[in-house]
């Protein structure tokens, strides 16, 4: 187990270094400096600005300065919001995005695992077919279609829920959570069904049934533990997908989170903000992948070698 | 022998109703996209500002958008962009992945280890962020868009091809070819690639909808295709902005796009059952 942790952490380091280096080089090779678009800035002012943001230093110096800043969580100042640091902007947006991602993954797990278990317990019946075909639809319909359609039907036509916001009005969190969570619920359902079907055919389940345990106990205590391994291994990549999905969902529903800040920074060409949040996102995604690999290995000894 | 394998696979594919439906729909969309310039009822950038937004009618079958542009025309031109990005980027991913995987699997040893370590490291990188960065920094260029997407989607392909090649290269007919003095390049082209191609085709089919989705996602955020050009992602974005009064602007492009994604996934699943019966999930 310790070896596995070590190996995974060792591979995560070059990944993060590659990300930081690549993003840094890409942002710095952008045609035109960050202040070029502003209306005719005098050469003197430009020199001052460049000095202030360390842009007059050689690239390698800037790179190592930036790298040592990142290591202690300092992503430098924002170009577009003078006086604010990128770290500050990230910490404003992060809690909202995290809350959205967390609720969505909980929604996905509840709905997906339930549907998957039902399907696996009664394979090839209506209880199996209906949730599984719904899951296929859920996987295929992207959030850019699901979100606006849900708003149109439930927000505008039926007027059941607010059409935008996050915590401003009761019920305004429902549609964003469904929009972001549906595809993952569908994946969870398919993975759970597959995992459970495999486990339920094994000898130790027959033993458990033979010694007279109740069906509920067999399923919940014995089968779920192994049957959920694929779902847990999927949670890391899912979390990564959820963060990327937050770009779209936060834009659609006007939620003031990190995803929307990122898209806005992309539009405003706020280079330090793009650089900082790209690295931050990558760090989150790599960490989630690492954690889910380790949890899956802890649950399933076969994955440890 | 080869022929009967492909014929078997084709029979299995069309006996599956969903993938048959998917194939027909995709064929229809592709033909429509190809002949769009000949049959499109209007010009994709033509604005009828006096008319403005109007619902479906005899003149404009699917209605017009807020600038009075014909929606059907814009959807047809949009399908060209969406399909082109999907297929061309898949070709890019396919070429890189197949070459990388074949070389790694066939060479074995140190070369293989180094090449697959590189894939492992790249795999950990969240590429959606890089594609967004590319779009921001180098402008919203269509060619760059699919090159970038293709260049990041080859990793799984490389892994699949490598494992295929590894298992194939231990078999006798490869040894026989080697013993007869066929060159490495010859073995790769004549024996390895044709035999490893099944799973590659399946994965390529499933990559197309993923890439179309990525393009739509970027265009939806305003970081992909720019007006007056159109793509399905861009149309859905426009539709979402004005759906409160003009629902058809959202519904029709969404429908066309969802059906395309469904069809491609059905074809992929069907092909997997047809070409590679072992890996199909029951």
Interface residues (C-beta under 8 A of the other chain):
Chain A: X11 X12 X14 X15 X18 X19 X22 X23 X26 X27 X29 X30 X31 X136 X137 X139 X140 X141 X142 X144 X145 X147 X148 X149 X151 X152 X156 X194 X240 X244 X247 X248 X251 X252 X262 X263 X266 X267 X269 X274 X278 X281 X282 X285 X286 X289
Chain B: X120 X121 X122 X124 X125 X126 X128 X129 X130 X132 X133 X134 X135 X136 X137 X138 X209 X213 X216 X217 X220 X221 X222 X223 X233 X236 X237 X239 X240 X243 X244 X247 X250 X251 X254 X257 X258 X261 X262 X265 X281
